Structure formats: structure tokens, C-alpha cells
Amino acid sequence: MLAKTHDVDNNSALKLEELSNLKSDQEKNQYLIKLLEADKTLVKTLTDEVARLCLSKHVARFEIPTKLKFVAEIWLPDTGLVTDSLKIKRIQIDKFYHNEIREIYV
């Protein structure tokens, strides 16, 4: 649960209602990512919440992410990004998200 609540204005609520018109999970994910990218306050709130959670779990400061990138792809074994037991395939993820990863560090 988020420590801070994010105020949703009427315009945002209408955008979320449009979500029900989308058929596939992939379309819904892509739409949600677009909403997230348009709302920098929400992204900042989520980033702060991740940092707070990491600190509460005694994660070293240098290990705490300071930037988050939201992606629409669902990580299933079919995509090749995770194993059958849902373990991350780091090399495949690095190749698949090469451009996005590089953007974070620019």
C-alpha cells in the first residue's frame, strides 16, 4: 500500500474508465503505462515508496533504485524474459530492454 495517496482528478478517472473498453491485457498494460508516463507526480510517489520499502527492509542505499521504468510487457516464460519457474533471465532482459535501460542512465 502506498504511504502517500495520489489524488485522482475527474479527468484521470475518465481515462481509467476507458481501460474497460480495451480487450487484451497487453492493450490495458500499454494504456496504463501511457497514463503513468503522463503523470510525473505518480511516478515520483511510486519511486519514493520503493525507496521507503527498501530502507525498511535494510537494503543498502547503493542498491535502492532511484529511477523506475514501467513496461507494458507481461513477463511470462513465453516471452523468454523469465524461466518456467519465473526466475529473471538477465541477459535476455538486457537485450530486450537495451534502449530503455540506456535511457535511464542518460
Secondary structure, 3 states (H helix, E strand, C coil): CCCCCCCCCHHHHHHHHHHHHCCCHHHHHHHHHHHHHHCHHHHHHHHHHHHHHHHHCCCCHHHCCCCCCCCCCCCCHHHCCECCCCCECHHHHHHHCHHHHHHHCC
